[in-house]
Amino acid sequence: QVQLVESGGGLVQPGGSLRLSCAASGSTALISAMGWYRQAPGKQRELVAVITRGGTTTYADSVKGRFTITRDNENTVSLQINSLKPEDTAVYYCNVRTYTGVPSWGRGTQVTVSS
């Protein structure tokens, strides 16, 4: 099993930037991809970005050009968020996909975009 701890959320003004990080521990050799999801109040959780062990990235259309996912090392993934909009306000969850098919989730970190 993989344990995840997120950091880096907070309150930021529209147009601002944040960097979220997620550190994995445990059975990290089983990780095939790491990514970020978000859930806004009253909405379903949605994929934001994912990066595979091989470095292939996928982004939601709503964040392309503003968000960048990177794998800092084998066990850490970051999400650089630029040009933040109020509609980016959500709880952001780190997620890993494993070769066993069993995913893991972090507890989430709040991102609030407001003036």
C-alpha positions, 0 to 999 in steps of 0.5 A, spaced: 500 500 500 502 507 498 501 512 503 500 520 500 501 526 503 499 533 500 502 540 501 502 547 498 495 549 498 492 555 501 488 562 499 491 566 493 488 572 489 486 571 482 492 570 477 496 568 482 500 561 483 501 556 487 505 549 488 502 543 490 507 537 492 505 530 494 510 525 497 509 517 497 511 512 502 510 505 502 510 500 496 512 506 492 515 500 487 508 499 485 506 506 482 505 506 475 502 513 475 501 519 480 496 525 479 492 530 481 484 530 482 480 536 485 473 536 487 469 543 488 463 544 492 457 540 490 461 537 484 464 531 482 471 529 483 475 530 476 482 529 474 487 535 473 493 532 471 497 525 471 504 523 469 506 516 468 512 513 471 515 514 463 514 521 464 507 521 459 503 527 462 495 528 461 491 534 463 484 536 463 482 541 458 480 546 463 488 547 466 492 546 459 497 551 459 496 553 466 498 547 470 504 543 470 505 536 473 512 534 474 515 528 478 521 531 482 523 524 484 521 517 484 516 518 490 514 525 489 510 529 484 508 537 484 503 541 481 505 548 479 499 552 478 499 559 475 494 564 472 489 561 478 481 563 477 476 563 482 473 556 478 480 553 480 477 553 488 477 546 490 480 540 494 486 538 491 487 530 492 494 526 490 492 520 487 497 514 485 495 508 480 499 502 481 500 495 477 496 492 482 490 496 480 489 498 487 489 506 487 491 510 493 489 517 495 491 523 499 487 527 504 487 533 500 489 540 500 484 546 499 486 551 494 482 557 494 482 563 489 479 569 491 480 577 492 
